[in-house]
Amino acid sequence: MSITSIGRSIAAKTAVGIAIACALATTGVAPAAAAEDLIVKYDQSQILRMPRKVAEFIIGNPTIADVSIQSADLLVVTGKSFGITNVIALDSERKVITEARVIVVRDEVRVVNVQKGGKRESYNCTPQCNPSLVVGDEQTYFEGVMRAAERKIKFSEGQADPSQGNQGQ
């Protein structure tokens, strides 16, 4: 191989790399994310379809992402906290079907953070701003939002005590 053809080969590989980086940038995926990475937004879910039946599913750090098995070949991955973990799907012979990183990111379009000194409060602003549970928020605010969310769930299930009203908010 001549020096000229080596130079052309390097130039072609560089052009392909630049094209991939540009494609990732225009889709909103960080260039550091690889094609096999699964990007999940915090507190949201992504469907993960498998090419064949899954017998076992392993998640590296279940505090970052969680998996719900809907059927033998359909999984739902939910972002629990910000960070990176990995997932591995095995078939009945314990052969790897897929292995990928899961990157949980913030949905920046819909979140507003209010800083009060060194304390943070998070709000989901779609279509209006409402308190949101986000790990890292000021503890009293977080616990108040959590209690309100728990009461709302109980109320919707018909288990709430109406005499408690808005206590604890």
Residue pairs with C-beta under 8 A, 6 or more apart in sequence:
21 31
24 30
24 31
24 33
25 31
29 37
29 39
33 39
33 103
34 101
36 100
36 101
37 100
37 101
37 102
37 103
38 46
38 48
38 77
38 87
38 100
38 101
38 102
38 103
39 46
39 103
39 105
40 46
40 65
40 77
40 78
40 79
40 102
40 103
40 104
40 105
41 79
41 104
41 105
41 106
41 107
42 79
42 80
42 81
42 82
42 104
42 105
42 106
42 107
42 134
43 78
43 79
43 80
43 132
43 133
44 78
44 79
44 107
45 76
45 77
45 78
45 79
46 76
46 77
47 74
47 75
47 76
48 67
48 74
48 75
48 76
48 77
48 87
49 73
49 74
49 75
50 72
50 73
50 74
50 75
50 89
50 97
50 98
51 73
51 97
51 98
52 73
52 91
52 97
53 72
53 73
53 91
53 92
54 69
54 72
54 73
54 75
54 89
54 90
54 91
54 97
55 90
55 91
55 92
55 94
56 89
56 90
56 94
57 67
57 69
57 75
57 87
57 88
57 89
57 90
58 87
58 88
58 89
58 90
59 65
59 66
59 67
59 85
59 86
59 87
59 102
60 85
60 86
60 87
61 83
61 85
62 80
63 80
63 81
64 79
64 80
64 81
64 82
64 83
64 84
64 85
64 102
64 104
65 77
65 78
65 79
65 80
65 85
65 87
65 102
65 104
66 77
66 78
66 80
67 75
67 76
67 77
67 78
67 87
68 75
68 76
68 78
69 75
70 76
75 89
77 87
77 102
79 102
79 104
79 105
80 104
81 104
81 135
82 104
82 105
82 106
82 135
83 103
83 104
84 101
84 102
84 103
84 104
85 101
85 102
85 104
86 99
86 100
86 101
86 102
87 98
87 99
87 100
87 102
88 96
88 98
88 99
89 96
89 97
89 98
89 99
90 96
90 97
91 97
110 124
110 125
110 126
111 122
111 123
111 124
111 125
111 132
111 134
112 122
112 123
112 125
112 129
113 120
113 121
113 122
113 123
114 120
114 121
114 122
114 123
116 138
119 137
119 138
119 141
120 136
120 137
120 138
121 131
121 137
121 138
121 141
122 131
122 132
122 133
122 134
122 137
123 129
123 130
123 131
123 132
124 130
124 131
124 132
131 141
131 144
131 145
131 148
132 145
133 142
133 145
133 146
133 149
134 142
137 145
144 168
144 169
147 168
147 169
148 168
148 169
151 160
151 164
151 168
154 160
